[in-house]
Amino acid sequence: MVKKTQWWRGAVIYQIYPRSFMDSNGDGVGDLPGITERLPYLKSLNVDAVWISPFFKSPMKDFGYDVSDYCDVDPLFGTLADFDVMVAEAHRLGLRIIIDQVLSHTSDLHPWFVESRASRDNPKADWYIWADPKPDGTPPNNWLSVFGGSAWQWDSRRLQFYMHNFLTSQPDLNFHNPEVQAAVLDAVEFWLKRGVDGFRFDACNYHFHDRKLRSNPPAGTRPDTTSVSKVNPYGMQQHRYDKSRPQNLRFLAALRTLLDRYGAASVGEIGDDDSLGRLAEYTSGGDKLHQAYSFTLLTEQFGTEFITTQVQNMERAFRRYEVPGWVCWSIGNHDVPRVLTRWGKDTEDPAFPKLMMALVTSLRGSACVYQGEELGLPEADIPYELLQDPYGKAFWPDFKGRDGCRTPMPWRKDESAGGFTNGHPWLPIPPAHLARAAEVQEGPPDSILNFTRLFLAWRRTQPALIEGDIEFVRAPAPLLIFIRTLGKTRICAAFNLSGAPQRWSRPRRLKDAMPLPGHGLSGAHIEHQILHMAPWGGGYWTLP
């Protein structure tokens, strides 16, 4: 069994995008008191922890991922006192709190950067990545920003370029400077002392850069379309020198030492050319990140072969290490189109979101569930004139940005703001979301919301789904079948990844399988050694 100190292994983590979860003061933006108000709802979902995206002081050019003070709450979201109340109430309800930490870069309004850019000889002059131009005035190398264009921005005060992996207003910290590492670890400890149970570390492989500033080689015929859109030139490079540097492992070890002192856990976000290999490297050994997730299941690709390959590659990468790491699977978050639209093509069949909830939480690892997935929300279509996301504005119309998955939570159907706010919501709530509001789904026992509650409660009674090994059964697509094994317990899970009925007449591995009740999925049964699967159907069996 998982030790209590390892609660994070196999946990279900619910991600809150605070701007869009619940607004308590009518300004149209969600806040910490709003989250506190809805904690009983989160408790009812039977999740283990709540991950809250950034709420720190920020000019909000990247909506909180540009931090100007690591140790305070932005007034938009409330106060430190509000945060303490939220943590205390979550703990009273048995929920753990995970907060986002954006350590690789700050806002250009952070006092550290304000001082750093003032001159080349001030105490923080080397806290960020500065470089002289080439003789012809161009940037020092070919590094690109994830959000488009060069990763270098000219600064007229220092007559140098500074590096930014994201927006120009998000300068990268220089982790080669020990003072920087000490300062960010102090910021992490600030929140540990306030009782948080863990951290989600944003862009956690971006901390170090190549000191020689060597240019990245081209990706060639295999551009990266996993961590960025195919229209983004960022994917046309092998990011050998601007991130995922070997020095990062030592910093993560120092970070882990700090977390272990407080009994806190970590989950890292890893976007890389070889994200699964990097994930294994960053979580294995028991001395770095506790777990991490990549973008592998956050892409447009979908199907039996794709999911099987990703999970098997992850398992293979772990086996290279004496102490294997741990993965946290995610099929949706605040950066990608919602899974109902991305994989389900906006199907109206409620069986699809139910199946996806069961699938992601049945794989070997932990799982992140993004707010609204328990309601089966589709991607919202935000017109350009209402777009807020700078990433979307840069690549419009071929990439519409991330606002479509960031719209406010629909709590009620009977008003335009969906019970999210008494004011005007910062992003519009589409009618399709109001029709699937939480209040609407409270009553029907077969709603997506109530299925989520039932399934996650049932999952807690099945240790093999939380801790067990995984083995895939060779089956014809679109069937996805695997076996989770823990000791003498063997659970077979089968999913029909299509909107058409399927049957398999040779399920030899399912001989003598006994139906496992209580999970709430439907549309799968075995009769005369034939597996029958309804559209988007799924089921679980015990094996001898």
Long-range contacts (C-beta under 8 A, 24 or more apart in sequence): 1-463, 1-467, 2-466, 2-467, 5-263, 7-48, 7-49, 7-96, 7-265, 8-49, 8-198, 8-265, 8-267, 8-290, 8-291, 8-326, 8-366, 9-291, 9-326, 9-366, 9-466, 9-467, 10-365, 10-366, 10-465, 10-466, 10-467, 11-48, 11-49, 11-366, 11-367, 12-46, 12-47, 12-48, 12-49, 12-361, 12-366, 12-367, 12-369, 12-456, 12-459, 13-47, 13-48, 13-49, 13-50, 13-51, 13-98, 13-267, 13-328, 13-366, 13-367, 13-368, 13-369, 14-42, 14-45, 14-47, 14-49, 14-50, 14-51, 14-368, 14-369, 14-371, 15-50, 15-51, 15-53, 15-333, 15-334, 15-368, 15-369, 15-370, 15-371, 16-50, 16-51, 16-52, 16-53, 16-371, 17-53, 17-334, 17-370, 17-371, 17-406, 18-52, 18-53, 18-54, 18-55, 18-64, 18-77, 19-63, 19-64, 19-406, 19-426, 20-371, 20-406, 20-407, 20-408, 20-409, 20-420, 20-426, 20-427, 21-371, 21-408, 21-409, 22-409, 22-411, 22-420, 23-408, 23-420, 23-421, 23-422, 23-423, 23-425, 26-421, 26-422, 26-423, 27-76, 27-421, 27-423, 28-421, 28-423, 28-424, 28-425, 28-426, 29-76, 29-77, 29-421, 29-426, 30-77, 30-408, 30-409, 30-420, 30-421, 31-76, 31-77, 31-78, 31-82, 32-73, 32-77, 32-78, 32-79, 32-82, 32-83, 32-85, 32-86, 33-78, 33-82, 33-85, 33-86, 35-86, 36-82, 36-85, 36-86, 36-89, 39-86, 39-89, 39-90, 39-93, 39-95, 40-93, 41-438, 42-93, 42-95, 43-93, 43-94, 43-95, 44-453, 45-374, 45-452, 45-453, 45-456, 46-452, 46-453, 46-456, 46-457, 46-459, 46-460, 47-95, 47-369, 47-456, 48-95, 48-96, 49-95, 49-96, 49-97, 49-98, 49-197, 49-198, 50-90, 50-95, 50-96, 50-97, 50-98, 51-98, 51-99, 51-100, 51-200, 51-267, 51-368, 52-97, 52-98, 52-99, 52-100, 53-100, 53-334, 54-100, 54-102, 54-202, 55-83, 55-99, 58-107, 59-107, 59-109, 59-169, 61-107, 61-167, 61-169, 61-170, 61-390, 62-166, 62-167, 62-169, 62-170, 62-390, 63-388, 63-389, 64-100, 65-100, 65-102, 65-166, 65-170, 65-202, 66-102, 66-105, 66-106, 66-107, 66-108, 66-167, 66-169, 66-170, 67-102, 67-106, 67-107, 67-110, 68-106, 68-107, 68-109, 68-110, 68-111, 69-110, 69-111, 70-101, 70-184, 70-187, 70-190, 71-187, 71-190, 80-194, 83-194, 84-194, 84-195, 87-194, 87-195, 87-196, 88-195, 91-195, 96-197, 96-198, 97-195, 97-196, 97-197, 97-198, 98-196, 98-197, 98-198, 98-199, 98-200, 98-265, 98-267, 99-191, 99-196, 99-198, 99-199, 99-200, 100-199, 100-200, 100-202, 101-187, 101-188, 101-191, 101-199, 101-200, 101-201, 101-202, 102-202, 102-203, 103-173, 103-184, 103-187, 103-188, 103-201, 103-202, 103-204, 103-207, 104-165, 104-172, 104-173, 104-175, 104-202, 104-203, 104-204, 104-206, 104-207, 105-164, 105-165, 105-166, 105-170, 105-171, 105-172, 105-173, 105-203, 105-206, 106-170, 106-171, 106-173, 107-169, 107-170, 108-168, 108-169, 108-170, 108-171, 109-169, 112-173, 112-183, 113-171, 117-155, 117-157, 117-158, 117-162, 118-157, 119-157, 119-158, 120-158, 120-160, 126-174, 126-177, 127-173, 127-174, 127-177, 127-179, 127-180, 128-162, 128-163, 128-171, 128-172, 128-173, 128-174, 129-162, 129-163, 129-171, 129-172, 129-173, 129-174, 129-209, 130-155, 130-158, 130-160, 130-161, 130-162, 130-163, 131-160, 131-161, 131-162, 131-163, 131-213, 132-160, 132-161, 133-160, 133-161, 140-213, 141-213, 141-214, 141-215, 141-216, 141-241, 142-215, 142-216, 142-237, 143-215, 143-216, 143-237, 143-241, 143-242, 144-216, 144-233, 144-234, 144-237, 145-234, 146-228, 146-232, 146-234, 147-390, 147-391, 147-394, 148-232, 148-233, 148-234, 148-391, 148-394, 148-395, 151-242, 163-209, 163-242, 165-203, 165-206, 165-242, 165-243, 166-203, 167-390, 172-206, 172-209, 173-207, 174-209, 175-207, 175-208, 175-247, 175-248, 175-251, 176-208, 176-209, 176-211, 176-247, 181-251, 181-254, 185-254, 185-255, 185-258, 188-255, 188-258, 188-259, 189-258, 189-262, 192-258, 192-259, 192-261, 192-262, 192-264, 196-264, 197-264, 197-265, 198-259, 198-264, 198-265, 198-266, 198-267, 198-290, 199-259, 199-264, 199-265, 199-266, 199-267, 200-266, 200-267, 200-268, 200-269, 201-255, 201-266, 201-267, 201-268, 201-269, 201-289, 202-269, 203-269, 203-271, 204-248, 204-252, 204-268, 204-269, 204-270, 204-282, 204-289, 204-292, 205-243, 205-244, 205-248, 205-268, 205-270, 205-271, 205-272, 205-278, 205-282, 206-243, 207-245, 207-248, 207-251, 208-243, 208-245, 208-247, 208-248, 208-251, 209-241, 209-242, 209-243, 209-245, 210-240, 210-241, 210-242, 210-245, 212-241, 213-241, 214-240, 214-241, 215-241, 216-240, 216-241, 216-242, 219-273, 224-273, 225-299, 226-271, 226-275, 226-294, 226-295, 226-296, 226-299, 227-271, 227-272, 227-275, 227-294, 227-295, 228-271, 229-395, 229-398, 229-399, 231-395, 231-398, 231-399, 232-395, 232-399, 238-273, 239-272, 239-273, 243-272, 244-272, 244-278, 248-282, 249-281, 249-282, 249-288, 252-282, 252-288, 252-289, 253-287, 253-288, 255-288, 256-287, 256-288, 256-289, 256-290, 259-290, 265-290, 265-291, 266-290, 266-291, 267-291, 267-292, 267-293, 267-328, 267-366, 267-368, 268-292, 268-293, 269-293, 270-294, 271-295, 276-310, 276-313, 276-314, 276-317, 277-317, 279-314, 279-317, 279-325, 279-327, 280-314, 280-317, 280-318, 280-320, 280-321, 280-324, 280-325, 281-325, 282-325, 283-325, 283-326, 283-327, 284-318, 284-320, 284-321, 284-323, 284-324, 284-325, 285-321, 285-322, 285-323, 285-325, 286-323, 288-325, 289-325, 290-326, 291-325, 291-326, 291-327, 291-328, 291-365, 291-366, 292-325, 292-327, 292-328, 293-327, 293-328, 293-329, 293-330, 293-368, 295-336, 297-329, 297-330, 297-331, 297-360, 298-330, 298-331, 298-332, 298-333, 298-335, 298-336, 299-336, 299-342, 300-342, 302-342, 302-343, 302-497, 303-477, 303-478, 303-497, 304-475, 304-477, 304-478, 304-479, 304-480, 304-497, 305-477, 307-359, 307-480, 307-497, 308-472, 308-480, 311-363, 311-364, 311-470, 311-472, 311-482, 312-472, 314-365, 315-364, 315-470, 326-365, 326-366, 327-364, 327-365, 327-366, 328-365, 328-366, 328-367, 328-368, 329-360, 329-363, 329-365, 329-366, 329-367, 329-368, 330-360, 330-367, 330-368, 330-370, 331-356, 331-359, 331-360, 331-373, 332-368, 332-369, 332-370, 332-373, 332-405, 333-368, 333-370, 333-405, 334-370, 334-402, 334-405, 334-406, 335-402, 335-405, 336-402, 336-405, 337-379, 337-404, 337-405, 338-370, 338-372, 338-373, 338-377, 338-378, 338-379, 338-404, 338-405, 339-373, 340-376, 340-377, 340-378, 340-379, 341-378, 341-379, 341-404, 342-379, 346-378, 346-379, 347-499, 347-536, 349-499, 349-535, 349-536, 350-376, 350-446, 350-447, 350-448, 351-522, 351-523, 351-534, 351-535, 351-536, 351-537, 352-376, 352-499, 352-536, 353-448, 354-448, 354-451, 354-452, 354-455, 354-520, 354-521, 354-536, 354-538, 355-495, 355-496, 355-497, 355-521, 355-536, 355-537, 355-538, 357-448, 357-451, 357-452, 357-455, 358-455, 358-493, 358-495, 358-519, 358-521, 358-538, 359-480, 359-495, 359-538, 361-455, 361-456, 361-459, 361-465, 362-459, 362-465, 362-482, 362-484, 362-493, 363-470, 364-468, 364-469, 364-470, 364-484, 370-405, 371-409, 372-409, 372-410, 372-433, 374-448, 374-449, 374-452, 375-410, 375-433, 375-436, 375-437, 375-438, 375-441, 375-448, 375-449, 376-436, 376-448, 377-410, 377-432, 377-433, 377-436, 378-432, 378-433, 379-404, 379-405, 380-404, 380-405, 380-407, 380-427, 380-428, 380-429, 380-430, 380-432, 380-433, 381-430, 382-407, 382-427, 382-428, 386-427, 386-428, 388-426, 388-427, 403-427, 407-433, 409-438, 410-434, 410-436, 410-437, 410-438, 411-437, 411-438, 411-439, 412-437, 412-438, 412-439, 413-437, 413-439, 413-440, 451-520, 454-518, 454-519, 454-520, 455-519, 455-520, 455-521, 458-518, 458-519, 458-520, 459-519, 461-518, 462-491, 462-516, 463-489, 464-489, 464-490, 464-491, 465-491, 465-493, 473-507, 473-509, 473-510, 475-504, 475-507, 476-504, 478-502, 479-504, 479-531, 479-533, 481-507, 481-509, 483-509, 483-543, 489-542, 490-542, 490-543, 490-544, 491-516, 491-540, 491-541, 491-542, 491-543, 492-540, 492-541, 492-542, 492-543, 493-538, 493-539, 493-540, 494-524, 494-531, 494-533, 494-538, 494-539, 494-540, 494-541, 495-537, 495-538, 496-523, 496-524, 496-533, 496-534, 496-535, 496-536, 496-537, 496-538, 497-536, 498-535, 498-536, 499-535, 499-536, 500-535, 501-532, 501-533, 501-534, 501-535, 501-537, 502-532, 502-533, 503-530, 503-531, 503-532, 503-533, 504-530, 504-531, 504-533, 505-529, 505-530, 507-531, 509-543, 510-541, 510-543, 512-543, 512-544, 513-541, 513-542, 513-543, 514-541, 514-542, 514-543, 515-539, 515-540, 515-541, 516-540, 516-541, 516-542
